[in-house]
Amino acid sequence: MSAAAARFVMDAEPGTRIVVRRRIEGGVTDAVGYLRSCDESECVVETKRGLVSIALADIVAAKEVPPPPAPRPRRRLDD
């Protein structure tokens, strides 16, 4: 666990868009989304695929990230 990364997540305001890198069996994975809650043992991040509960002890790195890019305009086929 990275104490600094866990502290960042614990101190972040709910609604902040973050990326959290965490240990999983066989390596690491990232969760990118909005912090929904955090307590002394875990945090919950809302990703595109749904809510992800992450044990603070599994966090390797974390930081705030900018908002996602705006959707591209649809192209018309008759142009």
mmCIF file of the N, C-alpha and C atoms, coordinates in Angstrom:
data_MODEL
# 
_entry.id   MODEL 
# 
loop_
_atom_site.group_PDB 
_atom_site.id 
_atom_site.type_symbol 
_atom_site.label_atom_id 
_atom_site.label_alt_id 
_atom_site.label_comp_id 
_atom_site.label_asym_id 
_atom_site.label_entity_id 
_atom_site.label_seq_id 
_atom_site.pdbx_PDB_ins_code 
_atom_site.Cartn_x 
_atom_site.Cartn_y 
_atom_site.Cartn_z 
_atom_site.occupancy 
_atom_site.B_iso_or_equiv 
_atom_site.pdbx_formal_charge 
_atom_site.auth_seq_id 
_atom_site.auth_comp_id 
_atom_site.auth_asym_id 
_atom_site.auth_atom_id 
_atom_site.pdbx_PDB_model_num 
ATOM 1   N N  . MET A 1 1  ? 0.837   -1.183  0.000   1.00 0.00 ? 1  MET A N  1 
ATOM 2   C CA . MET A 1 1  ? 0.000   0.000   0.000   1.00 0.00 ? 1  MET A CA 1 
ATOM 3   C C  . MET A 1 1  ? 0.878   1.242   0.000   1.00 0.00 ? 1  MET A C  1 
ATOM 4   N N  . SER A 1 2  ? 0.450   2.233   -0.742  1.00 0.00 ? 2  SER A N  1 
ATOM 5   C CA . SER A 1 2  ? 1.094   3.538   -0.697  1.00 0.00 ? 2  SER A CA 1 
ATOM 6   C C  . SER A 1 2  ? 0.305   4.408   0.273   1.00 0.00 ? 2  SER A C  1 
ATOM 7   N N  . ALA A 1 3  ? 0.938   4.750   1.387   1.00 0.00 ? 3  ALA A N  1 
ATOM 8   C CA . ALA A 1 3  ? 0.259   5.560   2.398   1.00 0.00 ? 3  ALA A CA 1 
ATOM 9   C C  . ALA A 1 3  ? -0.133  6.925   1.831   1.00 0.00 ? 3  ALA A C  1 
ATOM 10  N N  . ALA A 1 4  ? 0.720   7.502   0.995   1.00 0.00 ? 4  ALA A N  1 
ATOM 11  C CA . ALA A 1 4  ? 0.417   8.813   0.420   1.00 0.00 ? 4  ALA A CA 1 
ATOM 12  C C  . ALA A 1 4  ? -0.793  8.741   -0.516  1.00 0.00 ? 4  ALA A C  1 
ATOM 13  N N  . ALA A 1 5  ? -0.871  7.689   -1.324  1.00 0.00 ? 5  ALA A N  1 
ATOM 14  C CA . ALA A 1 5  ? -2.002  7.533   -2.244  1.00 0.00 ? 5  ALA A CA 1 
ATOM 15  C C  . ALA A 1 5  ? -3.287  7.279   -1.468  1.00 0.00 ? 5  ALA A C  1 
ATOM 16  N N  . ALA A 1 6  ? -3.235  6.436   -0.445  1.00 0.00 ? 6  ALA A N  1 
ATOM 17  C CA . ALA A 1 6  ? -4.420  6.183   0.374   1.00 0.00 ? 6  ALA A CA 1 
ATOM 18  C C  . ALA A 1 6  ? -4.864  7.465   1.073   1.00 0.00 ? 6  ALA A C  1 
ATOM 19  N N  . ARG A 1 7  ? -3.929  8.256   1.566   1.00 0.00 ? 7  ARG A N  1 
ATOM 20  C CA . ARG A 1 7  ? -4.257  9.523   2.226   1.00 0.00 ? 7  ARG A CA 1 
ATOM 21  C C  . ARG A 1 7  ? -4.915  10.478  1.231   1.00 0.00 ? 7  ARG A C  1 
ATOM 22  N N  . PHE A 1 8  ? -4.403  10.529  -0.004  1.00 0.00 ? 8  PHE A N  1 
ATOM 23  C CA . PHE A 1 8  ? -5.014  11.378  -1.035  1.00 0.00 ? 8  PHE A CA 1 
ATOM 24  C C  . PHE A 1 8  ? -6.488  11.010  -1.227  1.00 0.00 ? 8  PHE A C  1 
ATOM 25  N N  . VAL A 1 9  ? -6.764  9.712   -1.358  1.00 0.00 ? 9  VAL A N  1 
ATOM 26  C CA . VAL A 1 9  ? -8.143  9.262   -1.574  1.00 0.00 ? 9  VAL A CA 1 
ATOM 27  C C  . VAL A 1 9  ? -9.005  9.604   -0.363  1.00 0.00 ? 9  VAL A C  1 
ATOM 28  N N  . MET A 1 10 ? -8.486  9.390   0.839   1.00 0.00 ? 10 MET A N  1 
ATOM 29  C CA . MET A 1 10 ? -9.254  9.682   2.051   1.00 0.00 ? 10 MET A CA 1 
ATOM 30  C C  . MET A 1 10 ? -9.559  11.170  2.182   1.00 0.00 ? 10 MET A C  1 
ATOM 31  N N  . ASP A 1 11 ? -8.647  12.016  1.717   1.00 0.00 ? 11 ASP A N  1 
ATOM 32  C CA . ASP A 1 11 ? -8.820  13.467  1.839   1.00 0.00 ? 11 ASP A CA 1 
ATOM 33  C C  . ASP A 1 11 ? -9.603  14.085  0.677   1.00 0.00 ? 11 ASP A C  1 
ATOM 34  N N  . ALA A 1 12 ? -9.761  13.358  -0.422  1.00 0.00 ? 12 ALA A N  1 
ATOM 35  C CA . ALA A 1 12 ? -10.456 13.894  -1.601  1.00 0.00 ? 12 ALA A CA 1 
ATOM 36  C C  . ALA A 1 12 ? -11.945 14.065  -1.305  1.00 0.00 ? 12 ALA A C  1 
ATOM 37  N N  . GLU A 1 13 ? -12.525 15.091  -1.896  1.00 0.00 ? 13 GLU A N  1 
ATOM 38  C CA . GLU A 1 13 ? -13.954 15.344  -1.742  1.00 0.00 ? 13 GLU A CA 1 
ATOM 39  C C  . GLU A 1 13 ? -14.751 14.361  -2.588  1.00 0.00 ? 13 GLU A C  1 
ATOM 40  N N  . PRO A 1 14 ? -15.845 13.833  -2.067  1.00 0.00 ? 14 PRO A N  1 
ATOM 41  C CA . PRO A 1 14 ? -16.724 13.022  -2.911  1.00 0.00 ? 14 PRO A CA 1 
ATOM 42  C C  . PRO A 1 14 ? -17.121 13.807  -4.159  1.00 0.00 ? 14 PRO A C  1 
ATOM 43  N N  . GLY A 1 15 ? -17.146 13.138  -5.296  1.00 0.00 ? 15 GLY A N  1 
ATOM 44  C CA . GLY A 1 15 ? -17.442 13.798  -6.563  1.00 0.00 ? 15 GLY A CA 1 
ATOM 45  C C  . GLY A 1 15 ? -16.204 14.160  -7.360  1.00 0.00 ? 15 GLY A C  1 
ATOM 46  N N  . THR A 1 16 ? -15.024 14.066  -6.733  1.00 0.00 ? 16 THR A N  1 
ATOM 47  C CA . THR A 1 16 ? -13.768 14.334  -7.427  1.00 0.00 ? 16 THR A CA 1 
ATOM 48  C C  . THR A 1 16 ? -13.501 13.193  -8.410  1.00 0.00 ? 16 THR A C  1 
ATOM 49  N N  . ARG A 1 17 ? -13.087 13.534  -9.619  1.00 0.00 ? 17 ARG A N  1 
ATOM 50  C CA . ARG A 1 17 ? -12.739 12.501  -10.612 1.00 0.00 ? 17 ARG A CA 1 
ATOM 51  C C  . ARG A 1 17 ? -11.297 12.078  -10.362 1.00 0.00 ? 17 ARG A C  1 
ATOM 52  N N  . ILE A 1 18 ? -11.108 10.792  -10.125 1.00 0.00 ? 18 ILE A N  1 
ATOM 53  C CA . ILE A 1 18 ? -9.793  10.273  -9.764  1.00 0.00 ? 18 ILE A CA 1 
ATOM 54  C C  . ILE A 1 18 ? -9.477  9.006   -10.551 1.00 0.00 ? 18 ILE A C  1 
ATOM 55  N N  . VAL A 1 19 ? -8.195  8.649   -10.527 1.00 0.00 ? 19 VAL A N  1 
ATOM 56  C CA . VAL A 1 19 ? -7.758  7.328   -10.988 1.00 0.00 ? 19 VAL A CA 1 
ATOM 57  C C  . VAL A 1 19 ? -7.061  6.686   -9.798  1.00 0.00 ? 19 VAL A C  1 
ATOM 58  N N  . VAL A 1 20 ? -7.423  5.421   -9.547  1.00 0.00 ? 20 VAL A N  1 
ATOM 59  C CA . VAL A 1 20 ? -6.825  4.663   -8.454  1.00 0.00 ? 20 VAL A CA 1 
ATOM 60  C C  . VAL A 1 20 ? -6.215  3.397   -9.034  1.00 0.00 ? 20 VAL A C  1 
ATOM 61  N N  . ARG A 1 21 ? -4.936  3.209   -8.820  1.00 0.00 ? 21 ARG A N  1 
ATOM 62  C CA . ARG A 1 21 ? -4.265  1.973   -9.235  1.00 0.00 ? 21 ARG A CA 1 
ATOM 63  C C  . ARG A 1 21 ? -4.206  1.077   -7.997  1.00 0.00 ? 21 ARG A C  1 
ATOM 64  N N  . ARG A 1 22 ? -4.674  -0.167  -8.181  1.00 0.00 ? 22 ARG A N  1 
ATOM 65  C CA . ARG A 1 22 ? -4.720  -1.088  -7.047  1.00 0.00 ? 22 ARG A CA 1 
ATOM 66  C C  . ARG A 1 22 ? -4.181  -2.453  -7.433  1.00 0.00 ? 22 ARG A C  1 
ATOM 67  N N  . ARG A 1 23 ? -3.718  -3.158  -6.414  1.00 0.00 ? 23 ARG A N  1 
ATOM 68  C CA . ARG A 1 23 ? -3.204  -4.510  -6.607  1.00 0.00 ? 23 ARG A CA 1 
ATOM 69  C C  . ARG A 1 23 ? -4.366  -5.480  -6.788  1.00 0.00 ? 23 ARG A C  1 
ATOM 70  N N  . ILE A 1 24 ? -4.214  -6.381  -7.749  1.00 0.00 ? 24 ILE A N  1 
ATOM 71  C CA . ILE A 1 24 ? -5.128  -7.509  -7.921  1.00 0.00 ? 24 ILE A CA 1 
ATOM 72  C C  . ILE A 1 24 ? -4.266  -8.752  -8.095  1.00 0.00 ? 24 ILE A C  1 
ATOM 73  N N  . GLU A 1 25 ? -4.876  -9.894  -8.055  1.00 0.00 ? 25 GLU A N  1 
ATOM 74  C CA . GLU A 1 25 ? -4.117  -11.120 -8.265  1.00 0.00 ? 25 GLU A CA 1 
ATOM 75  C C  . GLU A 1 25 ? -3.479  -11.085 -9.649  1.00 0.00 ? 25 GLU A C  1 
ATOM 76  N N  . GLY A 1 26 ? -2.184  -11.202 -9.702  1.00 0.00 ? 26 GLY A N  1 
ATOM 77  C CA . GLY A 1 26 ? -1.474  -11.215 -10.969 1.00 0.00 ? 26 GLY A CA 1 
ATOM 78  C C  . GLY A 1 26 ? -0.993  -9.855  -11.451 1.00 0.00 ? 26 GLY A C  1 
ATOM 79  N N  . GLY A 1 27 ? -1.199  -8.783  -10.694 1.00 0.00 ? 27 GLY A N  1 
ATOM 80  C CA . GLY A 1 27 ? -0.720  -7.471  -11.137 1.00 0.00 ? 27 GLY A CA 1 
ATOM 81  C C  . GLY A 1 27 ? -1.481  -6.318  -10.526 1.00 0.00 ? 27 GLY A C  1 
ATOM 82  N N  . VAL A 1 28 ? -1.735  -5.304  -11.359 1.00 0.00 ? 28 VAL A N  1 
ATOM 83  C CA . VAL A 1 28 ? -2.465  -4.112  -10.922 1.00 0.00 ? 28 VAL A CA 1 
ATOM 84  C C  . VAL A 1 28 ? -3.517  -3.751  -11.963 1.00 0.00 ? 28 VAL A C  1 
ATOM 85  N N  . THR A 1 29 ? -4.492  -2.967  -11.553 1.00 0.00 ? 29 THR A N  1 
ATOM 86  C CA . THR A 1 29 ? -5.513  -2.462  -12.463 1.00 0.00 ? 29 THR A CA 1 
ATOM 87  C C  . THR A 1 29 ? -5.903  -1.062  -12.012 1.00 0.00 ? 29 THR A C  1 
ATOM 88  N N  . ASP A 1 30 ? -6.462  -0.293  -12.927 1.00 0.00 ? 30 ASP A N  1 
ATOM 89  C CA . ASP A 1 30 ? -6.874  1.081   -12.628 1.00 0.00 ? 30 ASP A CA 1 
ATOM 90  C C  . ASP A 1 30 ? -8.384  1.196   -12.603 1.00 0.00 ? 30 ASP A C  1 
ATOM 91  N N  . ALA A 1 31 ? -8.865  2.073   -11.734 1.00 0.00 ? 31 ALA A N  1 
ATOM 92  C CA . ALA A 1 31 ? -10.279 2.451   -11.710 1.00 0.00 ? 31 ALA A CA 1 
ATOM 93  C C  . ALA A 1 31 ? -10.315 3.956   -11.924 1.00 0.00 ? 31 ALA A C  1 
ATOM 94  N N  . VAL A 1 32 ? -10.970 4.398   -12.993 1.00 0.00 ? 32 VAL A N  1 
ATOM 95  C CA . VAL A 1 32 ? -11.090 5.820   -13.311 1.00 0.00 ? 32 VAL A CA 1 
ATOM 96  C C  . VAL A 1 32 ? -12.548 6.198   -13.165 1.00 0.00 ? 32 VAL A C  1 
ATOM 97  N N  . GLY A 1 33 ? -12.806 7.210   -12.354 1.00 0.00 ? 33 GLY A N  1 
ATOM 98  C CA . GLY A 1 33 ? -14.191 7.643   -12.178 1.00 0.00 ? 33 GLY A CA 1 
ATOM 99  C C  . GLY A 1 33 ? -14.307 8.642   -11.045 1.00 0.00 ? 33 GLY A C  1 
ATOM 100 N N  . TYR A 1 34 ? -15.510 8.739   -10.529 1.00 0.00 ? 34 TYR A N  1 
ATOM 101 C CA . TYR A 1 34 ? -15.817 9.728   -9.500  1.00 0.00 ? 34 TYR A CA 1 
ATOM 102 C C  . TYR A 1 34 ? -15.842 9.070   -8.128  1.00 0.00 ? 34 TYR A C  1 
ATOM 103 N N  . LEU A 1 35 ? -15.110 9.666   -7.199  1.00 0.00 ? 35 LEU A N  1 
ATOM 104 C CA . LEU A 1 35 ? -15.101 9.173   -5.827  1.00 0.00 ? 35 LEU A CA 1 
ATOM 105 C C  . LEU A 1 35 ? -16.484 9.383   -5.236  1.00 0.00 ? 35 LEU A C  1 
ATOM 106 N N  . ARG A 1 36 ? -17.095 8.326   -4.739  1.00 0.00 ? 36 ARG A N  1 
ATOM 107 C CA . ARG A 1 36 ? -18.430 8.420   -4.149  1.00 0.00 ? 36 ARG A CA 1 
ATOM 108 C C  . ARG A 1 36 ? -18.394 8.393   -2.638  1.00 0.00 ? 36 ARG A C  1 
ATOM 109 N N  . SER A 1 37 ? -17.479 7.614   -2.055  1.00 0.00 ? 37 SER A N  1 
ATOM 110 C CA . SER A 1 37 ? -17.363 7.586   -0.596  1.00 0.00 ? 37 SER A CA 1 
ATOM 111 C C  . SER A 1 37 ? -16.011 6.995   -0.213  1.00 0.00 ? 37 SER A C  1 
ATOM 112 N N  . CYS A 1 38 ? -15.650 7.240   1.041   1.00 0.00 ? 38 CYS A N  1 
ATOM 113 C CA . CYS A 1 38 ? -14.387 6.703   1.543   1.00 0.00 ? 38 CYS A CA 1 
ATOM 114 C C  . CYS A 1 38 ? -14.465 6.651   3.060   1.00 0.00 ? 38 CYS A C  1 
ATOM 115 N N  . ASP A 1 39 ? -13.984 5.554   3.645   1.00 0.00 ? 39 ASP A N  1 
ATOM 116 C CA . ASP A 1 39 ? -13.862 5.458   5.094   1.00 0.00 ? 39 ASP A CA 1 
ATOM 117 C C  . ASP A 1 39 ? -12.452 4.977   5.429   1.00 0.00 ? 39 ASP A C  1 
ATOM 118 N N  . GLU A 1 40 ? -12.257 4.471   6.628   1.00 0.00 ? 40 GLU A N  1 
ATOM 119 C CA . GLU A 1 40 ? -10.911 4.089   7.068   1.00 0.00 ? 40 GLU A CA 1 
ATOM 120 C C  . GLU A 1 40 ? -10.374 2.843   6.378   1.00 0.00 ? 40 GLU A C  1 
ATOM 121 N N  . SER A 1 41 ? -11.254 2.057   5.728   1.00 0.00 ? 41 SER A N  1 
ATOM 122 C CA . SER A 1 41 ? -10.782 0.801   5.149   1.00 0.00 ? 41 SER A CA 1 
ATOM 123 C C  . SER A 1 41 ? -10.974 0.677   3.643   1.00 0.00 ? 41 SER A C  1 
ATOM 124 N N  . GLU A 1 42 ? -11.935 1.408   3.067   1.00 0.00 ? 42 GLU A N  1 
ATOM 125 C CA . GLU A 1 42 ? -12.169 1.286   1.624   1.00 0.00 ? 42 GLU A CA 1 
ATOM 126 C C  . GLU A 1 42 ? -12.762 2.558   1.041   1.00 0.00 ? 42 GLU A C  1 
ATOM 127 N N  . CYS A 1 43 ? -12.673 2.643   -0.294  1.00 0.00 ? 43 CYS A N  1 
ATOM 128 C CA . CYS A 1 43 ? -13.304 3.744   -1.010  1.00 0.00 ? 43 CYS A CA 1 
ATOM 129 C C  . CYS A 1 43 ? -14.167 3.146   -2.117  1.00 0.00 ? 43 CYS A C  1 
ATOM 130 N N  . VAL A 1 44 ? -15.108 3.941   -2.599  1.00 0.00 ? 44 VAL A N  1 
ATOM 131 C CA . VAL A 1 44 ? -15.987 3.524   -3.680  1.00 0.00 ? 44 VAL A CA 1 
ATOM 132 C C  . VAL A 1 44 ? -15.837 4.531   -4.811  1.00 0.00 ? 44 VAL A C  1 
ATOM 133 N N  . VAL A 1 45 ? -15.523 4.017   -6.011  1.00 0.00 ? 45 VAL A N  1 
ATOM 134 C CA . VAL A 1 45 ? -15.342 4.847   -7.199  1.00 0.00 ? 45 VAL A CA 1 
ATOM 135 C C  . VAL A 1 45 ? -16.411 4.442   -8.210  1.00 0.00 ? 45 VAL A C  1 
ATOM 136 N N  . GLU A 1 46 ? -17.124 5.435   -8.753  1.00 0.00 ? 46 GLU A N  1 
ATOM 137 C CA . GLU A 1 46 ? -18.120 5.172   -9.788  1.00 0.00 ? 46 GLU A CA 1 
ATOM 138 C C  . GLU A 1 46 ? -17.444 5.273   -11.149 1.00 0.00 ? 46 GLU A C  1 
ATOM 139 N N  . THR A 1 47 ? -17.301 4.137   -11.826 1.00 0.00 ? 47 THR A N  1 
ATOM 140 C CA . THR A 1 47 ? -16.669 4.081   -13.139 1.00 0.00 ? 47 THR A CA 1 
ATOM 141 C C  . THR A 1 47 ? -17.754 3.943   -14.204 1.00 0.00 ? 47 THR A C  1 
ATOM 142 N N  . LYS A 1 48 ? -17.350 3.905   -15.466 1.00 0.00 ? 48 LYS A N  1 
ATOM 143 C CA . LYS A 1 48 ? -18.310 3.679   -16.559 1.00 0.00 ? 48 LYS A CA 1 
ATOM 144 C C  . LYS A 1 48 ? -19.048 2.366   -16.389 1.00 0.00 ? 48 LYS A C  1 
ATOM 145 N N  . ARG A 1 49 ? -18.387 1.398   -15.798 1.00 0.00 ? 49 ARG A N  1 
ATOM 146 C CA . ARG A 1 49 ? -18.965 0.052   -15.652 1.00 0.00 ? 49 ARG A CA 1 
ATOM 147 C C  . ARG A 1 49 ? -19.719 -0.144  -14.345 1.00 0.00 ? 49 ARG A C  1 
ATOM 148 N N  . GLY A 1 50 ? -19.768 0.884   -13.500 1.00 0.00 ? 50 GLY A N  1 
ATOM 149 C CA . GLY A 1 50 ? -20.483 0.760   -12.227 1.00 0.00 ? 50 GLY A CA 1 
ATOM 150 C C  . GLY A 1 50 ? -19.596 1.098   -11.044 1.00 0.00 ? 50 GLY A C  1 
ATOM 151 N N  . LEU A 1 51 ? -20.112 0.823   -9.851  1.00 0.00 ? 51 LEU A N  1 
ATOM 152 C CA . LEU A 1 51 ? -19.395 1.129   -8.622  1.00 0.00 ? 51 LEU A CA 1 
ATOM 153 C C  . LEU A 1 51 ? -18.318 0.078   -8.356  1.00 0.00 ? 51 LEU A C  1 
ATOM 154 N N  . VAL A 1 52 ? -17.143 0.558   -7.944  1.00 0.00 ? 52 VAL A N  1 
ATOM 155 C CA . VAL A 1 52 ? -16.021 -0.327  -7.622  1.00 0.00 ? 52 VAL A CA 1 
ATOM 156 C C  . VAL A 1 52 ? -15.589 -0.017  -6.194  1.00 0.00 ? 52 VAL A C  1 
ATOM 157 N N  . SER A 1 53 ? -15.620 -1.030  -5.330  1.00 0.00 ? 53 SER A N  1 
ATOM 158 C CA . SER A 1 53 ? -15.121 -0.891  -3.958  1.00 0.00 ? 53 SER A CA 1 
ATOM 159 C C  . SER A 1 53 ? -13.651 -1.284  -3.938  1.00 0.00 ? 53 SER A C  1 
ATOM 160 N N  . ILE A 1 54 ? -12.831 -0.422  -3.353  1.00 0.00 ? 54 ILE A N  1 
ATOM 161 C CA . ILE A 1 54 ? -11.385 -0.647  -3.345  1.00 0.00 ? 54 ILE A CA 1 
ATOM 162 C C  . ILE A 1 54 ? -10.890 -0.563  -1.908  1.00 0.00 ? 54 ILE A C  1 
ATOM 163 N N  . ALA A 1 55 ? -10.229 -1.613  -1.445  1.00 0.00 ? 55 ALA A N  1 
ATOM 164 C CA . ALA A 1 55 ? -9.616  -1.596  -0.113  1.00 0.00 ? 55 ALA A CA 1 
ATOM 165 C C  . ALA A 1 55 ? -8.441  -0.624  -0.134  1.00 0.00 ? 55 ALA A C  1 
ATOM 166 N N  . LEU A 1 56 ? -8.374  0.246   0.858   1.00 0.00 ? 56 LEU A N  1 
ATOM 167 C CA . LEU A 1 56 ? -7.274  1.208   0.902   1.00 0.00 ? 56 LEU A CA 1 
ATOM 168 C C  . LEU A 1 56 ? -5.920  0.495   0.970   1.00 0.00 ? 56 LEU A C  1 
ATOM 169 N N  . ALA A 1 57 ? -5.885  -0.666  1.567   1.00 0.00 ? 57 ALA A N  1 
ATOM 170 C CA . ALA A 1 57 ? -4.637  -1.434  1.668   1.00 0.00 ? 57 ALA A CA 1 
ATOM 171 C C  . ALA A 1 57 ? -4.139  -1.905  0.310   1.00 0.00 ? 57 ALA A C  1 
ATOM 172 N N  . ASP A 1 58 ? -5.010  -1.957  -0.697  1.00 0.00 ? 58 ASP A N  1 
ATOM 173 C CA . ASP A 1 58 ? -4.621  -2.416  -2.037  1.00 0.00 ? 58 ASP A CA 1 
ATOM 174 C C  . ASP A 1 58 ? -4.184  -1.282  -2.965  1.00 0.00 ? 58 ASP A C  1 
ATOM 175 N N  . ILE A 1 59 ? -4.324  -0.033  -2.526  1.00 0.00 ? 59 ILE A N  1 
ATOM 176 C CA . ILE A 1 59 ? -4.005  1.111   -3.389  1.00 0.00 ? 59 ILE A CA 1 
ATOM 177 C C  . ILE A 1 59 ? -2.496  1.262   -3.541  1.00 0.00 ? 59 ILE A C  1 
ATOM 178 N N  . VAL A 1 60 ? -2.068  1.354   -4.802  1.00 0.00 ? 60 VAL A N  1 
ATOM 179 C CA . VAL A 1 60 ? -0.656  1.549   -5.133  1.00 0.00 ? 60 VAL A CA 1 
ATOM 180 C C  . VAL A 1 60 ? -0.390  3.017   -5.457  1.00 0.00 ? 60 VAL A C  1 
ATOM 181 N N  . ALA A 1 61 ? -1.333  3.655   -6.175  1.00 0.00 ? 61 ALA A N  1 
ATOM 182 C CA . ALA A 1 61 ? -1.193  5.055   -6.570  1.00 0.00 ? 61 ALA A CA 1 
ATOM 183 C C  . ALA A 1 61 ? -2.581  5.636   -6.802  1.00 0.00 ? 61 ALA A C  1 
ATOM 184 N N  . ALA A 1 62 ? -2.685  6.960   -6.687  1.00 0.00 ? 62 ALA A N  1 
ATOM 185 C CA . ALA A 1 62 ? -3.961  7.635   -6.940  1.00 0.00 ? 62 ALA A CA 1 
ATOM 186 C C  . ALA A 1 62 ? -3.688  9.105   -7.211  1.00 0.00 ? 62 ALA A C  1 
ATOM 187 N N  . LYS A 1 63 ? -4.541  9.682   -8.071  1.00 0.00 ? 63 LYS A N  1 
ATOM 188 C CA . LYS A 1 63 ? -4.429  11.112  -8.337  1.00 0.00 ? 63 LYS A CA 1 
ATOM 189 C C  . LYS A 1 63 ? -5.737  11.621  -8.929  1.00 0.00 ? 63 LYS A C  1 
ATOM 190 N N  . GLU A 1 64 ? -5.903  12.941  -8.903  1.00 0.00 ? 64 GLU A N  1 
ATOM 191 C CA . GLU A 1 64 ? -7.059  13.573  -9.526  1.00 0.00 ? 64 GLU A CA 1 
ATOM 192 C C  . GLU A 1 64 ? -6.816  13.635  -11.031 1.00 0.00 ? 64 GLU A C  1 
ATOM 193 N N  . VAL A 1 65 ? -7.885  13.471  -11.803 1.00 0.00 ? 65 VAL A N  1 
ATOM 194 C CA . VAL A 1 65 ? -7.775  13.542  -13.260 1.00 0.00 ? 65 VAL A CA 1 
ATOM 195 C C  . VAL A 1 65 ? -8.813  14.523  -13.782 1.00 0.00 ? 65 VAL A C  1 
ATOM 196 N N  . PRO A 1 66 ? -8.575  15.105  -14.968 1.00 0.00 ? 66 PRO A N  1 
ATOM 197 C CA . PRO A 1 66 ? -9.515  16.074  -15.524 1.00 0.00 ? 66 PRO A CA 1 
ATOM 198 C C  . PRO A 1 66 ? -10.814 15.401  -15.969 1.00 0.00 ? 66 PRO A C  1 
ATOM 199 N N  . PRO A 1 67 ? -11.841 16.206  -16.223 1.00 0.00 ? 67 PRO A N  1 
ATOM 200 C CA . PRO A 1 67 ? -13.102 15.644  -16.704 1.00 0.00 ? 67 PRO A CA 1 
ATOM 201 C C  . PRO A 1 67 ? -12.894 14.910  -18.027 1.00 0.00 ? 67 PRO A C  1 
ATOM 202 N N  . PRO A 1 68 ? -13.785 13.967  -18.331 1.00 0.00 ? 68 PRO A N  1 
ATOM 203 C CA . PRO A 1 68 ? -13.650 13.262  -19.609 1.00 0.00 ? 68 PRO A CA 1 
ATOM 204 C C  . PRO A 1 68 ? -13.883 14.217  -20.767 1.00 0.00 ? 68 PRO A C  1 
ATOM 205 N N  . PRO A 1 69 ? -13.340 13.907  -21.943 1.00 0.00 ? 69 PRO A N  1 
ATOM 206 C CA . PRO A 1 69 ? -13.554 14.781  -23.098 1.00 0.00 ? 69 PRO A CA 1 
ATOM 207 C C  . PRO A 1 69 ? -15.031 14.786  -23.505 1.00 0.00 ? 69 PRO A C  1 
ATOM 208 N N  . ALA A 1 70 ? -15.447 15.873  -24.110 1.00 0.00 ? 70 ALA A N  1 
ATOM 209 C CA . ALA A 1 70 ? -16.826 15.974  -24.594 1.00 0.00 ? 70 ALA A CA 1 
ATOM 210 C C  . ALA A 1 70 ? -17.045 14.976  -25.716 1.00 0.00 ? 70 ALA A C  1 
ATOM 211 N N  . PRO A 1 71 ? -18.256 14.447  -25.837 1.00 0.00 ? 71 PRO A N  1 
ATOM 212 C CA . PRO A 1 71 ? -18.529 13.516  -26.937 1.00 0.00 ? 71 PRO A CA 1 
ATOM 213 C C  . PRO A 1 71 ? -18.320 14.192  -28.287 1.00 0.00 ? 71 PRO A C  1 
ATOM 214 N N  . ARG A 1 72 ? -17.855 13.425  -29.239 1.00 0.00 ? 72 ARG A N  1 
ATOM 215 C CA . ARG A 1 72 ? -17.675 13.968  -30.590 1.00 0.00 ? 72 ARG A CA 1 
ATOM 216 C C  . ARG A 1 72 ? -19.035 14.144  -31.245 1.00 0.00 ? 72 ARG A C  1 
ATOM 217 N N  . PRO A 1 73 ? -19.177 15.173  -32.077 1.00 0.00 ? 73 PRO A N  1 
ATOM 218 C CA . PRO A 1 73 ? -20.450 15.321  -32.799 1.00 0.00 ? 73 PRO A CA 1 
ATOM 219 C C  . PRO A 1 73 ? -20.628 14.182  -33.796 1.00 0.00 ? 73 PRO A C  1 
ATOM 220 N N  . ARG A 1 74 ? -21.869 13.805  -34.011 1.00 0.00 ? 74 ARG A N  1 
ATOM 221 C CA . ARG A 1 74 ? -22.150 12.739  -34.972 1.00 0.00 ? 74 ARG A CA 1 
ATOM 222 C C  . ARG A 1 74 ? -21.940 13.245  -36.384 1.00 0.00 ? 74 ARG A C  1 
ATOM 223 N N  . ARG A 1 75 ? -21.396 12.381  -37.213 1.00 0.00 ? 75 ARG A N  1 
ATOM 224 C CA . ARG A 1 75 ? -21.186 12.744  -38.619 1.00 0.00 ? 75 ARG A CA 1 
ATOM 225 C C  . ARG A 1 75 ? -22.401 12.320  -39.415 1.00 0.00 ? 75 ARG A C  1 
ATOM 226 N N  . ARG A 1 76 ? -22.771 13.144  -40.344 1.00 0.00 ? 76 ARG A N  1 
ATOM 227 C CA . ARG A 1 76 ? -23.887 12.795  -41.225 1.00 0.00 ? 76 ARG A CA 1 
ATOM 228 C C  . ARG A 1 76 ? -23.349 12.020  -42.418 1.00 0.00 ? 76 ARG A C  1 
ATOM 229 N N  . LEU A 1 77 ? -24.078 11.012  -42.833 1.00 0.00 ? 77 LEU A N  1 
ATOM 230 C CA . LEU A 1 77 ? -23.632 10.181  -43.952 1.00 0.00 ? 77 LEU A CA 1 
ATOM 231 C C  . LEU A 1 77 ? -23.820 10.852  -45.303 1.00 0.00 ? 77 LEU A C  1 
ATOM 232 N N  . ASP A 1 78 ? -24.714 11.826  -45.415 1.00 0.00 ? 78 ASP A N  1 
ATOM 233 C CA . ASP A 1 78 ? -24.986 12.458  -46.704 1.00 0.00 ? 78 ASP A CA 1 
ATOM 234 C C  . ASP A 1 78 ? -24.062 13.637  -47.009 1.00 0.00 ? 78 ASP A C  1 
ATOM 235 N N  . ASP A 1 79 ? -23.081 13.878  -46.177 1.00 0.00 ? 79 ASP A N  1 
ATOM 236 C CA . ASP A 1 79 ? -22.139 14.993  -46.444 1.00 0.00 ? 79 ASP A CA 1 
ATOM 237 C C  . ASP A 1 79 ? -21.006 14.562  -47.341 1.00 0.00 ? 79 ASP A C  1 
# 
